[in-house]
């Protein structure tokens, strides 16, 4: 089994298909977009494929994941149990955002408040639910982030057993992510800055 890579470790090869793992609010989408830009591959925001109007799951979700994951290059977030194994089987790099829980909770809470106060339109016309739903909805994104805070580490451990050859980069902070993007990622062959 490969050792986990850190922010300064060189990548074994130029990645073409990348999944970014992490708890809700850890910064997966932001980092995935940056990786796509540096590598010159498409960032597919998986939430946009999953959520239909009214926060209903789209029936075409898995077909879309199946289609894009056969392309030569892409980067996406590693979420949704129905797609996770497929993405893990087809990627050639996993980037694991693993900041401290206090950082994640601060980020997911601030993001949720900002989106609700500004009434930001999210995927397929959806809005963050009213703030009071934090108290009544067990799956409210802030409560979800707290409840599932150890799930990514468990998934990564299982994936490393299943695919021991797969490189996994673990980044513990935004500063580490910045160093990794500017360093090892940018230095991978024909990646562009």
URFEN-V394478 format. One record per backbone hydrogen bond with DSSP energy under -1.0 kcal/mol. CO is the residue of the C=O (numbers start at 1). NH is the residue of the N-H. Records with the same first field share a line. If there is no record, write none. Layout:
CO = NH ; NH
//
This chain:
5 = 170
16 = 74
17 = 92 ; 93
18 = 76
19 = 95
20 = 78
21 = 97
23 = 26
27 = 31
28 = 32
29 = 33
30 = 34
31 = 35
32 = 36
33 = 37
34 = 38
35 = 39
36 = 40 ; 41
38 = 192
42 = 75
45 = 48
46 = 50
47 = 51
50 = 58
52 = 55
53 = 56
56 = 52
58 = 61
60 = 64
61 = 65
62 = 66
63 = 67
64 = 68
65 = 69
67 = 70
68 = 71
74 = 18
75 = 44
76 = 20
77 = 79
80 = 83 ; 84
83 = 87
84 = 88
85 = 89
86 = 90
87 = 91
93 = 19
94 = 169
95 = 21
96 = 171
100 = 104
101 = 105
102 = 106
103 = 107
104 = 108
105 = 109
106 = 110
107 = 111
108 = 112
109 = 113
110 = 114
111 = 115
112 = 116
113 = 117
114 = 118
115 = 120
122 = 125
123 = 126
126 = 122
130 = 133
131 = 134
132 = 135
133 = 137
137 = 140
140 = 144
141 = 145
142 = 146
143 = 147
144 = 148
146 = 149
148 = 151
150 = 154
151 = 155
152 = 156
153 = 157
154 = 158
155 = 159
156 = 160
157 = 161
158 = 162
159 = 163
163 = 166
164 = 2
167 = 94
168 = 5
169 = 96
171 = 98
173 = 177
174 = 178
175 = 179
176 = 180
177 = 181
178 = 182
179 = 183
180 = 185
181 = 186
183 = 187
185 = 188
187 = 189
188 = 191
//
